[in-house]
């Protein structure tokens, strides 16, 4: 342990003994006795080498392979073996023969192209379910589970646009409006409105996350699109609240005046 942990620790013992020390103030667990714990270890081919006190203590034991290790009792019940045996099991579970790899790739519609297989973390060459030549690891293919490659993803992203996208709403966003908002006239109008209103929301008087709102709607009042008198500074929340109440498009200055009265009345009631 670190020297600072040793100085500040109470008691000044190692990690293994710290767990045992912590349980001295607790009553002994009545579920297990020394004999019961020894039988549990023996049933897994191991030998218990310590004195049992509580589940979350570290106990020494001799594994079936002959190694001496220490684990918490509840941890041993989950994996009844030493760390070395546990690591071997993990490695063996990730070892596959070429036949197993070919069989798995065929099950997801792919074709294995290599003559050797080195492991799940090494890249392999294959033909995907959409007849693309690709490279990937077996781990990645198992996680994905559909036999698709990067080219398949690119094709899907190109297809999943416009009318094919699940959020398509019929192209309601006006292309003219989109182009107009990049022009110098619009940017100057927006800047002039913000300066006039001192970069402050004219409803709740907050600063930050500001939008410039057209009193007479942009879609129908063409002659007032860049009229500074037709613009007003609103914060993001007030702007969103206005359009939730009165909708988007065909808005009027009368609606905005009604919105101001509504907000003042609400603040007075509150």
PyMOL commands that set and color helices and strands:
alter all, ss='L'
color gray80, all
select helices_A, chain A and resi 3-8+15-22+34-43+73-78+83-93+98-107+138-144+150-159+162-164+175-180+184-196+222-224+228-230+236-246+253-269
alter helices_A, ss='H'
color red, helices_A
select strands_A, chain A and resi 47-48+58-62+68-72+111-112+123-127+133-137+210-214+231-235
alter strands_A, ss='S'
color yellow, strands_A
deselect
rebuild
show_as cartoon
